[in-house]
Amino acid sequence: IHQGHTTPELTPRDRLAGLIEALQLTQTELSQASQVPRTTINEILAGRRGISKANALRLANYFGVRTEEFIAE
């Protein structure tokens, strides 16, 4: 345990970007596999749009993670 050091919470956008990078996906590949429009993915990653609950569910199902990973608190 590191005293006085806190790990900053990743935002849903950061989590999505990290998963895309880790799996070396293109936005088009993710769009086709997750059924989230590519323009929506692009806007999320650019910080111009949040992740809706419906898209959070689609992304979570694709990546095999909890829906909450993509929902801002």
Buried (B, 14 or more C-beta within 10 A) or exposed (E): EEEEEEEEEEBBBEBBBEBBEEEEBEBEEBBEBBEBEBEBBBEBBEEEBBBBEEBBBBBBEBBEEEBEBBBEE
